[in-house]
Amino acid sequence: MELEHIILKKEQGIAKIILNRPEIMNALDLKTFKEIEEAIGDIASDASIRAVIITGAGRSFCSGINLTAFDALSKLNQHDMEDVVRNAQRAINSVENLEKPVIAAINGYAMGAGLDLALVCDFRIASEKAQFGERYINPDYARSSDGEF
């Protein structure tokens, strides 16, 4: 399994998934979602692994969706966009449905989809520097420039 955006380490019965894009605070894109799903599939089939830790490299757990990479999505038709969302959700579901305990080791920002990833883990351990946020809970986020939703 060739991984570019995450690191998968296995030792002494523990698998560690490290989101490894510290230059963009481990923001998620389609490739990262795919790699997470592949890593979880590998872990699920490895009887020697008893638990999983998910963390981020650098100063952030995960800053959420990489909006720059997802800019191209605005040009997709509805059917293709639904496929993209389904693929991202499948990766998140693979973490949630893994029949081994998953620990989110939150070392900094956990924002948006990054917080969602942390929340589907069975346990969350946060450093004193951890910060959490979901932008969509702010009603002004969904409001257009003319004040209408």
DSSP file (Angstrom, degrees, kcal/mol; ACC not computed):
  #  RESIDUE AA STRUCTURE BP1 BP2  ACC     N-H-->O    O-->H-N    N-H-->O    O-->H-N    TCO  KAPPA ALPHA  PHI   PSI    X-CA   Y-CA   Z-CA
    1    1 A M              0   0    0      0, 0.0     2,-0.6     0, 0.0    34,-0.0   0.000 360.0 360.0 360.0 119.0    0.0    0.0    0.0
    2    2 A E        -     0   0    0      2,-0.0     2,-0.4     0, 0.0     0, 0.0  -0.788 360.0-173.4 -90.3 117.6    1.6    3.3   -1.2
    3    3 A L        +     0   0    0     -2,-0.6     5,-0.1     1,-0.1    29,-0.1  -0.941  20.7 161.5-117.2 132.8    0.7    6.1    1.2
    4    4 A E  S    S+     0   0    0     -2,-0.4    -1,-0.1    27,-0.1    28,-0.1   0.689  78.4  38.1-114.6 -33.7    1.6    9.8    0.6
    5    5 A H  S    S+     0   0    0     26,-0.1    15,-2.7    16,-0.0     2,-0.3   0.580 118.3  37.0-101.7 -11.6   -0.7   11.8    2.9
    6    6 A I  E     -A   19   0A   0     13,-0.2     2,-0.4    14,-0.1    13,-0.2  -0.914  67.6-137.0-132.8 163.3   -0.6    9.6    5.9
    7    7 A I  E     -A   18   0A   0     11,-2.1    11,-2.8    -2,-0.3     2,-0.5  -0.980  14.1-160.0-117.2 133.9    1.9    7.4    7.7
    8    8 A L  E     +A   17   0A   0     -2,-0.4     2,-0.4     9,-0.2     9,-0.2  -0.968  13.7 178.0-115.9 117.8    0.8    4.0    9.0
    9    9 A K  E     -A   16   0A   0      7,-2.5     7,-3.2    -2,-0.5     2,-0.4  -0.939   7.8-169.8-117.8 141.7    3.0    2.4   11.7
   10   10 A K  E     +A   15   0A   0     -2,-0.4     2,-0.3     5,-0.2     5,-0.2  -0.990  19.9 145.3-131.5 124.9    2.4   -0.9   13.5
   11   11 A E  E >   -A   14   0A   0      3,-2.5     3,-1.9    -2,-0.4    -2,-0.0  -0.939  64.0  -2.4-159.1 140.1    4.3   -2.1   16.5
   12   12 A Q  T 3  S-     0   0    0     -2,-0.3     3,-0.1     1,-0.3    37,-0.0   0.842 128.0 -51.6  50.7  42.8    3.5   -4.1   19.6
   13   13 A G  T 3  S+     0   0    0      1,-0.2    37,-3.5    36,-0.1    38,-1.3   0.484 116.2 108.6  81.2   2.5   -0.1   -4.5   18.7
   14   14 A I  E <   -Ab  11  51A   0     -3,-1.9    -3,-2.5    35,-0.2     2,-0.4  -0.948  51.7-157.9-116.7 131.1   -0.8   -0.8   18.2
   15   15 A A  E     -Ab  10  52A   0     36,-2.5    38,-2.5    -2,-0.5     2,-0.5  -0.880   8.8-161.2-102.2 139.3   -1.4    0.8   14.8
   16   16 A K  E     -Ab   9  53A   0     -7,-3.2    -7,-2.5    -2,-0.4     2,-0.6  -0.981   5.3-164.6-124.3 122.4   -0.7    4.5   14.5
   17   17 A I  E     -Ab   8  54A   0     36,-3.1    38,-2.5    -2,-0.5     2,-0.6  -0.930  10.4-168.4-103.7 119.9   -2.2    6.6   11.6
   18   18 A I  E     -Ab   7  55A   0    -11,-2.8   -11,-2.1    -2,-0.6     2,-0.5  -0.940  20.6-137.6-113.2 116.2   -0.5    9.9   11.3
   19   19 A L  E     -Ab   6  56A   0     36,-3.0    38,-2.9    -2,-0.6     2,-0.4  -0.628  26.9-164.2 -67.9 119.3   -2.0   12.5    9.1
   20   20 A N        +     0   0    0    -15,-2.7    -1,-0.1    -2,-0.5   -14,-0.1  -0.473  54.7  95.8-120.1  61.0    1.2   13.8    7.5
   21   21 A R    > > +     0   0    0     -2,-0.4     5,-2.7    36,-0.2     3,-2.0  -0.418  35.7 158.1-136.6  59.8    0.6   17.1    5.8
   22   22 A P  G > 5 +     0   0    0      0, 0.0     3,-1.6     0, 0.0    37,-0.2   0.760  66.0  70.2 -61.4 -24.6    1.8   19.5    8.5
   23   23 A E  G 3 5S+     0   0    0      1,-0.3    35,-0.0     2,-0.1    -3,-0.0   0.742 112.1  31.1 -66.1 -21.2    2.4   22.3    6.0
   24   24 A I  G X 5S-     0   0    0     -3,-2.0     3,-1.2     3,-0.1    -1,-0.3  -0.044 121.9-102.3-122.5  29.3   -1.4   22.6    5.5
   25   25 A M  T < 5S-     0   0    0     -3,-1.6    38,-2.0     1,-0.3    39,-0.2   0.825  71.1 -66.0  53.7  37.8   -2.3   21.5    9.1
   26   26 A N  T 3 <S-     0   0    0     -5,-2.7    38,-0.3    36,-0.2    -1,-0.3   0.805  77.8-177.4  59.2  35.0   -3.2   18.0    7.9
   27   27 A A    <   -     0   0    0     -3,-1.2     2,-0.3    -6,-0.4    38,-0.2  -0.316  24.3-115.8 -62.8 147.6   -6.2   19.2    5.9
   28   28 A L  B     +e   65   0B   0     36,-3.4    38,-3.4     4,-0.1     2,-0.3  -0.661  37.8 166.4 -92.3 139.2   -8.2   16.5    4.3
   29   29 A D     >  -     0   0    0     -2,-0.3     4,-2.4    36,-0.2     5,-0.2  -0.791  54.5 -84.6-134.3-177.7   -8.6   15.9    0.6
   30   30 A L  H  > S+     0   0    0     -2,-0.3     4,-2.2     1,-0.2     5,-0.1   0.880 127.2  51.0 -60.3 -39.7   -9.9   13.0   -1.5
   31   31 A K  H  > S+     0   0    0      2,-0.2     4,-2.5     1,-0.2    -1,-0.2   0.903 109.8  50.1 -65.4 -40.5   -6.5   11.2   -1.5
   32   32 A T  H  > S+     0   0    0      2,-0.2     4,-2.5     1,-0.2    -2,-0.2   0.920 110.0  50.1 -65.0 -43.2   -6.2   11.5    2.3
   33   33 A F  H  X S+     0   0    0     -4,-2.4     4,-2.3     1,-0.2    -1,-0.2   0.929 111.7  49.2 -58.5 -44.2   -9.8   10.1    2.7
   34   34 A K  H  X S+     0   0    0     -4,-2.2     4,-2.4     1,-0.2    -2,-0.2   0.912 111.2  49.0 -62.7 -43.3   -8.9    7.2    0.4
   35   35 A E  H  X S+     0   0    0     -4,-2.5     4,-2.7     2,-0.2    -1,-0.2   0.882 109.3  52.2 -66.1 -38.3   -5.6    6.5    2.3
   36   36 A I  H  X S+     0   0    0     -4,-2.5     4,-2.6     2,-0.2    -1,-0.2   0.944 110.8  48.0 -60.9 -46.6   -7.4    6.5    5.7
   37   37 A E  H  X S+     0   0    0     -4,-2.3     4,-2.2     1,-0.2    -2,-0.2   0.908 112.8  48.3 -61.7 -42.3   -9.9    4.0    4.4
   38   38 A E  H  X S+     0   0    0     -4,-2.4     4,-2.2     2,-0.2    -1,-0.2   0.918 111.9  49.4 -63.6 -43.3   -7.2    1.8    3.0
   39   39 A A  H  X S+     0   0    0     -4,-2.7     4,-2.6     1,-0.2    -2,-0.2   0.909 110.8  49.5 -63.3 -42.3   -5.2    2.0    6.2
   40   40 A I  H  X S+     0   0    0     -4,-2.6     4,-2.8     2,-0.2    -1,-0.2   0.900 109.6  52.2 -64.5 -39.8   -8.3    1.1    8.3
   41   41 A G  H  X S+     0   0    0     -4,-2.2     4,-1.4     2,-0.2    -2,-0.2   0.909 110.7  47.9 -60.4 -42.4   -9.0   -1.9    5.9
   42   42 A D  H  < S+     0   0    0     -4,-2.2     4,-0.4     1,-0.2    -2,-0.2   0.917 113.4  47.4 -63.4 -44.4   -5.4   -3.1    6.5
   43   43 A I  H >< S+     0   0    0     -4,-2.6     3,-1.3     1,-0.2     6,-0.3   0.902 107.4  56.6 -64.4 -41.8   -5.7   -2.7   10.2
   44   44 A A  H 3< S+     0   0    0     -4,-2.8    -1,-0.2     1,-0.3    -2,-0.2   0.848 110.1  45.0 -59.8 -34.7   -9.1   -4.5   10.3
   45   45 A S  T 3< S+     0   0    0     -4,-1.4     2,-0.9    -5,-0.2    -1,-0.3   0.453  92.9  91.6 -90.5   0.0   -7.6   -7.6    8.6
   46   46 A D    X   -     0   0    0     -3,-1.3     3,-1.6    -4,-0.4    -1,-0.1  -0.827  55.8-168.9-100.0 102.5   -4.5   -7.6   10.8
   47   47 A A  T 3  S+     0   0    0     -2,-0.9    -1,-0.2     1,-0.3    -4,-0.0   0.696  82.5  66.1 -64.8 -19.5   -5.2   -9.9   13.8
   48   48 A S  T 3  S+     0   0    0     -3,-0.1     2,-0.5     2,-0.0    -1,-0.3   0.681  83.4  87.8 -77.1 -15.8   -2.0   -8.7   15.6
   49   49 A I    <   +     0   0    0     -3,-1.6   -35,-0.2    -6,-0.3     3,-0.1  -0.733  45.9 170.6 -88.8 126.2   -3.4   -5.1   15.9
   50   50 A R        +     0   0    0    -37,-3.5     2,-0.3    -2,-0.5   -36,-0.2   0.622  64.4  11.2-107.4 -19.0   -5.4   -4.6   19.1
   51   51 A A  E     -b   14   0A   0    -38,-1.3   -36,-2.5    49,-0.2     2,-0.4  -0.981  61.8-140.6-157.1 161.9   -5.9   -0.8   19.0
   52   52 A V  E     -bc  15 102A   0     49,-2.5    51,-2.9    -2,-0.3     2,-0.4  -0.975   4.6-161.5-131.4 140.5   -5.4    2.3   16.8
   53   53 A I  E     -bc  16 103A   0    -38,-2.5   -36,-3.1    -2,-0.4     2,-0.5  -0.989   6.8-164.8-118.9 130.5   -4.2    5.8   17.4
   54   54 A I  E     +bc  17 104A   0     49,-3.1    51,-2.9    -2,-0.4     2,-0.3  -0.972  24.5 147.5-113.8 129.5   -5.0    8.6   14.9
   55   55 A T  E     -bc  18 105A   0    -38,-2.5   -36,-3.0    -2,-0.5     2,-0.4  -0.870  38.5-111.9-147.0 178.6   -3.0   11.8   15.2
   56   56 A G  E     -b   19   0A   0     49,-0.5     2,-0.2    -2,-0.3   -36,-0.2  -0.922  24.0-119.1-121.5 147.3   -1.6   14.6   13.1
   57   57 A A  S >  S+     0   0    0    -38,-2.9     3,-0.7    -2,-0.4   -36,-0.2  -0.533  79.7   2.1 -77.0 147.6    2.0   15.6   12.3
   58   58 A G  T 3  S-     0   0    0      1,-0.2    -2,-0.1    -2,-0.2   -35,-0.1  -0.472 122.9 -27.5  79.7-146.4    3.1   19.0   13.4
   59   59 A R  T 3  S+     0   0    0    -37,-0.2    50,-0.7    -2,-0.2     2,-0.4   0.277 118.4  64.0 -95.3  10.3    0.9   21.5   15.3
   60   60 A S  E <   -f  109   0C   0     -3,-0.7    50,-0.1    48,-0.3     3,-0.1  -0.993  55.0-157.9-137.6 140.4   -2.5   20.3   14.2
   61   61 A F  E    S-     0   0C   0     48,-1.3     2,-0.2    -2,-0.4    49,-0.2   0.966  86.8 -37.4 -69.8 -62.1   -4.6   17.2   14.4
   62   62 A C  E     -f  110   0C   0     47,-2.6    49,-2.3    -6,-0.1   -36,-0.2  -0.804  44.4-155.1-167.2 123.6   -6.6   18.1   11.4
   63   63 A S        -     0   0    0    -38,-2.0     2,-0.3     1,-0.3   -36,-0.2   0.430  53.0-113.1 -83.3   1.6   -7.8   21.5   10.2
   64   64 A G        +     0   0    0    -38,-0.3   -36,-3.4   -39,-0.2    -1,-0.3  -0.732  68.8   3.4 107.4-154.6  -10.7   20.0    8.2
   65   65 A I  B     -e   28   0B   0     -2,-0.3     2,-1.3   -38,-0.2   -36,-0.2  -0.487  69.7-120.7 -72.3 136.0  -11.3   19.9    4.5
   66   66 A N     >  -     0   0    0    -38,-3.4     4,-1.9    -2,-0.2     3,-0.3  -0.661  28.8-168.7 -76.0  96.6   -8.6   21.4    2.3
   67   67 A L  T  4 S+     0   0    0     -2,-1.3     4,-0.5     1,-0.2    -1,-0.2   0.798  81.4  58.2 -64.1 -29.4  -10.8   24.0    0.6
   68   68 A T  T >4 S+     0   0    0      1,-0.2     3,-0.9     2,-0.2     4,-0.3   0.940 109.8  43.3 -63.9 -46.1   -8.1   24.8   -2.0
   69   69 A A  G >4 S+     0   0    0     -3,-0.3     3,-0.6     1,-0.2    -2,-0.2   0.817 114.3  51.2 -67.9 -30.2   -8.1   21.2   -3.2
   70   70 A F  G >< S+     0   0    0     -4,-1.9     3,-1.5     1,-0.2     4,-0.5   0.457  81.0  94.7 -88.5  -0.1  -11.9   21.0   -3.1
   71   71 A D  G X  S+     0   0    0     -3,-0.9     3,-1.4    -4,-0.5     4,-0.2   0.864  79.4  60.1 -57.2 -36.5  -12.3   24.2   -5.1
   72   72 A A  G X  S+     0   0    0     -3,-0.6     3,-1.6    -4,-0.3    -1,-0.3   0.730  89.0  73.6 -64.6 -21.0  -12.7   22.1   -8.2
   73   73 A L  G X  S+     0   0    0     -3,-1.5     3,-2.0     1,-0.3    -1,-0.3   0.792  79.9  71.2 -65.0 -26.5  -15.7   20.4   -6.7
   74   74 A S  G <  S+     0   0    0     -3,-1.4    -1,-0.3    -4,-0.5    -2,-0.2   0.701  95.4  55.1 -63.4 -16.4  -17.8   23.5   -7.3
   75   75 A K  G <  S+     0   0    0     -3,-1.6    -1,-0.3    -4,-0.2    -2,-0.2   0.468  87.8 103.9 -94.3  -3.2  -17.7   22.6  -11.0
   76   76 A L  S <  S-     0   0    0     -3,-2.0     2,-0.1    -4,-0.2    -3,-0.0  -0.441  72.4-118.4 -79.7 151.9  -19.0   19.1  -10.5
   77   77 A N     >  -     0   0    0     -2,-0.1     4,-2.4     1,-0.1     5,-0.2  -0.354  37.6 -97.1 -78.1 171.1  -22.6   18.1  -11.3
   78   78 A Q  H  > S+     0   0    0      1,-0.2     4,-2.3     2,-0.2     5,-0.2   0.888 121.9  51.8 -60.2 -42.8  -24.8   16.8   -8.5
   79   79 A H  H  > S+     0   0    0      1,-0.2     4,-1.6     2,-0.2    -1,-0.2   0.928 112.6  44.8 -61.7 -46.5  -24.2   13.1   -9.3
   80   80 A D  H  > S+     0   0    0      1,-0.2     4,-1.9     2,-0.2    -1,-0.2   0.875 112.2  52.8 -66.2 -37.3  -20.4   13.5   -9.2
   81   81 A M  H  X S+     0   0    0     -4,-2.4     4,-2.5     1,-0.2    -1,-0.2   0.894 106.2  53.3 -65.2 -39.2  -20.6   15.6   -6.1
   82   82 A E  H  X S+     0   0    0     -4,-2.3     4,-2.5     1,-0.2    -1,-0.2   0.878 107.1  52.5 -62.7 -37.1  -22.6   12.9   -4.3
   83   83 A D  H  X S+     0   0    0     -4,-1.6     4,-2.3     2,-0.2    -1,-0.2   0.910 108.9  49.8 -63.2 -42.4  -20.0   10.4   -5.2
   84   84 A V  H  X S+     0   0    0     -4,-1.9     4,-2.2     2,-0.2    -2,-0.2   0.940 113.1  45.6 -61.5 -47.9  -17.3   12.6   -3.7
   85   85 A V  H  X S+     0   0    0     -4,-2.5     4,-2.7     1,-0.2    -2,-0.2   0.903 111.8  52.5 -63.4 -40.9  -19.3   13.0   -0.5
   86   86 A R  H  X S+     0   0    0     -4,-2.5     4,-2.1     1,-0.2    -1,-0.2   0.899 109.4  49.3 -62.0 -41.2  -20.0    9.3   -0.4
   87   87 A N  H  X S+     0   0    0     -4,-2.3     4,-1.5     2,-0.2    -2,-0.2   0.906 112.6  46.8 -66.5 -41.8  -16.3    8.4   -0.7
   88   88 A A  H  X S+     0   0    0     -4,-2.2     4,-1.9     1,-0.2    -2,-0.2   0.920 113.1  49.6 -64.4 -43.1  -15.3   10.8    2.1
   89   89 A Q  H  X S+     0   0    0     -4,-2.7     4,-3.0     1,-0.2    -2,-0.2   0.859 104.8  58.4 -64.9 -34.8  -18.1    9.5    4.3
   90   90 A R  H  X S+     0   0    0     -4,-2.1     4,-2.0     2,-0.2    -1,-0.2   0.889 105.7  49.6 -62.3 -38.6  -17.0    5.9    3.6
   91   91 A A  H  X S+     0   0    0     -4,-1.5     4,-1.4     2,-0.2    -2,-0.2   0.932 112.7  46.1 -65.2 -45.6  -13.6    6.8    5.1
   92   92 A I  H  X S+     0   0    0     -4,-1.9     4,-2.2     1,-0.2     3,-0.3   0.918 112.5  51.2 -62.7 -43.1  -15.1    8.3    8.2
   93   93 A N  H  X S+     0   0    0     -4,-3.0     4,-2.8     1,-0.2    -1,-0.2   0.851 102.6  60.0 -62.8 -34.4  -17.4    5.4    8.6
   94   94 A S  H  X S+     0   0    0     -4,-2.0     4,-0.6     2,-0.2    -1,-0.2   0.883 108.0  45.1 -63.0 -36.4  -14.5    2.9    8.3
   95   95 A V  H >< S+     0   0    0     -4,-1.4     3,-0.8    -3,-0.3    -2,-0.2   0.944 115.0  47.4 -68.0 -48.2  -13.0    4.5   11.4
   96   96 A E  H 3< S+     0   0    0     -4,-2.2    -2,-0.2     1,-0.2    -1,-0.2   0.858 115.8  44.3 -62.1 -37.0  -16.3    4.5   13.2
   97   97 A N  H 3< S+     0   0    0     -4,-2.8    -1,-0.2    -5,-0.2    -2,-0.2   0.462  79.6 123.8 -92.0  -2.0  -17.1    0.9   12.4
   98   98 A L    <<  -     0   0    0     -3,-0.8     2,-0.1    -4,-0.6     4,-0.1  -0.388  61.0-138.9 -60.7 132.3  -13.7   -0.6   13.1
   99   99 A E  S    S+     0   0    0     -2,-0.1    -1,-0.1     2,-0.1    -2,-0.1  -0.036  81.0  76.7 -88.4  34.0  -14.0   -3.4   15.6
  100  100 A K  S    S-     0   0    0     -2,-0.1   -49,-0.2   -48,-0.0     2,-0.1  -0.975  97.4 -91.2-134.2 147.5  -10.9   -2.3   17.4
  101  101 A P        -     0   0    0      0, 0.0   -49,-2.5     0, 0.0     2,-0.5  -0.372  39.9-158.3 -64.4 136.1  -10.6    0.7   19.8
  102  102 A V  E     -c   52   0A   0    -51,-0.2    21,-1.9    -4,-0.1    20,-1.1  -0.968   3.9-163.4-119.3 128.8   -9.6    3.9   18.0
  103  103 A I  E     -cd  53 123A   0    -51,-2.9   -49,-3.1    -2,-0.5     2,-0.7  -0.942  10.5-147.8-113.9 128.0   -8.0    6.8   20.0
  104  104 A A  E     -cd  54 124A   0     19,-2.9    21,-3.1    -2,-0.5     2,-0.9  -0.869   8.6-160.5 -91.6 117.8   -7.8   10.3   18.6
  105  105 A A  E     -cd  55 125A   0    -51,-2.9     2,-0.8    -2,-0.7   -49,-0.5  -0.849  12.8-160.3 -99.3  98.9   -4.6   11.9   20.0
  106  106 A I  E     + d   0 126A   0     19,-3.0    21,-2.7    -2,-0.9    24,-0.2  -0.724  21.5 168.5 -94.6 109.5   -5.5   15.6   19.4
  107  107 A N        -     0   0    0     -2,-0.8     2,-0.2    19,-0.2    -1,-0.1   0.261  65.7 -27.5-105.3   8.2   -2.3   17.6   19.4
  108  108 A G  S    S+     0   0    0     23,-0.1    23,-1.6    19,-0.1   -48,-0.3  -0.804 110.5  18.8 177.8-136.5   -3.7   21.0   18.1
  109  109 A Y  E     +fg  60 131C   0    -50,-0.7   -47,-2.6    -2,-0.2   -48,-1.3  -0.380  44.3 178.5 -64.7 133.9   -6.5   22.1   15.9
  110  110 A A  E     +fg  62 132C   0     21,-2.5    23,-1.6   -49,-0.2     2,-0.3  -0.844  24.4 164.4-131.3  94.1   -9.4   19.7   15.2
  111  111 A M  E >   - g   0 133C   0    -49,-2.3     3,-2.7    -2,-0.3    23,-0.2  -0.864  47.3 -34.3-120.0 145.4  -11.7   21.7   13.0
  112  112 A G  T >> S+     0   0    0     21,-2.6     4,-2.2    -2,-0.3     3,-0.5  -0.195 135.0   7.3  53.4-123.0  -14.6   20.9   10.8
  113  113 A A  H 3> S+     0   0    0      1,-0.2     4,-2.2     2,-0.2    -1,-0.3   0.757 130.3  61.4 -63.7 -24.2  -14.1   17.4    9.2
  114  114 A G  H <> S+     0   0    0     -3,-2.7     4,-1.9     2,-0.2    -1,-0.2   0.893 106.0  45.1 -67.3 -39.8  -11.0   17.0   11.4
  115  115 A L  H <> S+     0   0    0     -3,-0.5     4,-2.7    18,-0.3    -2,-0.2   0.893 110.5  54.8 -68.0 -39.4  -13.2   17.3   14.5
  116  116 A D  H  X S+     0   0    0     -4,-2.2     4,-1.5     1,-0.2    -2,-0.2   0.917 107.1  50.7 -58.3 -42.5  -15.7   14.9   12.8
  117  117 A L  H  X S+     0   0    0     -4,-2.2     4,-0.5     1,-0.2     3,-0.3   0.920 111.5  47.7 -60.8 -44.3  -12.8   12.4   12.4
  118  118 A A  H >< S+     0   0    0     -4,-1.9     3,-1.0     1,-0.2    -2,-0.2   0.888 108.6  55.4 -63.5 -38.5  -11.9   12.8   16.1
  119  119 A L  H 3< S+     0   0    0     -4,-2.7    -1,-0.2     1,-0.3    -2,-0.2   0.776 101.2  56.3 -70.2 -26.2  -15.6   12.4   17.2
  120  120 A V  H 3< S+     0   0    0     -4,-1.5    -1,-0.3    -3,-0.3    -2,-0.2   0.613  89.2  96.3 -81.0  -9.7  -16.0    9.0   15.4
  121  121 A C  S << S-     0   0    0     -3,-1.0   -18,-0.2    -4,-0.5   -25,-0.1  -0.420  83.3-125.1 -72.7 156.3  -13.0    7.6   17.3
  122  122 A D  S    S+     0   0    0    -20,-1.1     2,-0.3     1,-0.2   -19,-0.2   0.837  91.9  20.5 -71.6 -33.3  -13.9    5.7   20.5
  123  123 A F  E     -d  103   0A   0    -21,-1.9   -19,-2.9    -5,-0.0     2,-0.4  -0.971  65.5-156.6-136.5 149.4  -11.7    7.8   22.7
  124  124 A R  E     -d  104   0A   0     -2,-0.3     2,-0.5   -21,-0.2   -19,-0.2  -0.996   6.4-174.6-129.1 128.2  -10.3   11.3   22.4
  125  125 A I  E     -d  105   0A   0    -21,-3.1   -19,-3.0    -2,-0.4     2,-0.4  -0.990  13.4-165.6-121.6 124.2   -7.2   12.5   24.3
  126  126 A A  E     -d  106   0A   0     -2,-0.5   -19,-0.2   -21,-0.2     2,-0.1  -0.889  14.0-135.1-116.9 139.3   -6.4   16.2   23.8
  127  127 A S    >   -     0   0    0    -21,-2.7     3,-1.6    -2,-0.4   -19,-0.1  -0.338  38.0-101.8 -76.1 169.2   -3.2   18.1   24.7
  128  128 A E  T 3  S+     0   0    0      1,-0.3    -1,-0.1    -2,-0.1   -21,-0.1   0.698 124.0  57.7 -65.2 -18.0   -3.5   21.5   26.4
  129  129 A K  T 3  S+     0   0    0    -23,-0.1    -1,-0.3   -22,-0.1   -22,-0.1   0.449  80.0 121.4 -90.9  -1.6   -2.9   23.1   23.0
  130  130 A A    <   -     0   0    0     -3,-1.6     2,-0.4   -24,-0.2   -21,-0.2  -0.346  39.9-173.0 -66.5 141.3   -5.9   21.4   21.4
  131  131 A Q  E     -g  109   0C   0    -23,-1.6   -21,-2.5     2,-0.0     2,-0.3  -0.998   4.4-160.2-135.7 139.0   -8.6   23.6   19.9
  132  132 A F  E     +g  110   0C   0     -2,-0.4     2,-0.3   -23,-0.2   -21,-0.2  -0.903  17.0 156.5-122.6 145.8  -12.0   22.4   18.5
  133  133 A G  E     -g  111   0C   0    -23,-1.6   -21,-2.6    -2,-0.3     2,-0.4  -0.939  28.2-162.6-168.5 147.3  -14.4   24.0   16.1
  134  134 A E    >   -     0   0    0     -2,-0.3     3,-1.2   -23,-0.2     4,-0.2  -0.971  11.8-163.1-128.2 113.3  -17.2   23.4   13.7
  135  135 A R  G >  S+     0   0    0     -2,-0.4     3,-1.9     1,-0.2     6,-0.3   0.845  83.2  67.2 -68.3 -33.5  -17.9   26.4   11.4
  136  136 A Y  G 3  S+     0   0    0      1,-0.3    -1,-0.2     5,-0.1     6,-0.1   0.613  85.7  70.8 -68.8  -9.2  -21.3   25.2   10.3
  137  137 A I  G <  S+     0   0    0     -3,-1.2    -1,-0.3     4,-0.1    -2,-0.2   0.635  79.1  89.5 -79.3 -11.6  -22.7   25.7   13.8
  138  138 A N  S X> S-     0   0    0     -3,-1.9     3,-1.7    -4,-0.2     4,-0.7  -0.764  72.9-149.6 -84.3 116.7  -22.4   29.5   13.3
  139  139 A P  H >> S+     0   0    0      0, 0.0     4,-0.6     0, 0.0     3,-0.5   0.798  95.3  61.9 -60.1 -27.2  -25.7   30.7   11.7
  140  140 A D  H 34 S+     0   0    0      1,-0.2     3,-0.4     2,-0.2     7,-0.1   0.750  91.6  67.8 -69.4 -22.0  -23.8   33.5   10.0
  141  141 A Y  H <4 S+     0   0    0     -3,-1.7    -1,-0.2    -6,-0.3    -5,-0.1   0.890 104.6  41.0 -63.0 -39.7  -21.8   30.9    8.1
  142  142 A A  H << S+     0   0    0     -4,-0.7     2,-0.3    -3,-0.5    -1,-0.2   0.560  94.3 103.3 -86.5  -8.8  -24.8   29.8    6.1
  143  143 A R     <  -     0   0    0     -4,-0.6     6,-0.2    -3,-0.4     5,-0.0  -0.563  66.5-135.3 -80.4 135.0  -26.2   33.3    5.6
  144  144 A S    >   -     0   0    0      4,-3.0     3,-1.9    -2,-0.3    -1,-0.1  -0.234  34.5 -92.9 -77.9 175.5  -25.7   34.9    2.1
  145  145 A S  T 3  S+     0   0    0      1,-0.3    -1,-0.1     2,-0.1    -2,-0.1   0.739 126.7  54.4 -64.7 -22.9  -24.5   38.4    1.6
  146  146 A D  T 3  S-     0   0    0      2,-0.2    -1,-0.3     1,-0.0     3,-0.1   0.343 121.0-106.2 -93.2   8.0  -28.2   39.6    1.5
  147  147 A G  S <  S+     0   0    0     -3,-1.9     2,-0.3     1,-0.3    -2,-0.1   0.456  81.7 121.8  87.8   0.4  -29.0   38.0    4.8
  148  148 A E              0   0    0      1,-0.1    -4,-3.0    -5,-0.0    -1,-0.3  -0.687 360.0 360.0 -97.4 151.0  -31.0   35.2    3.4
  149  149 A F              0   0    0     -2,-0.3    -1,-0.1    -6,-0.2    -2,-0.0   0.438 360.0 360.0 -84.3 360.0  -30.2   31.5    3.9
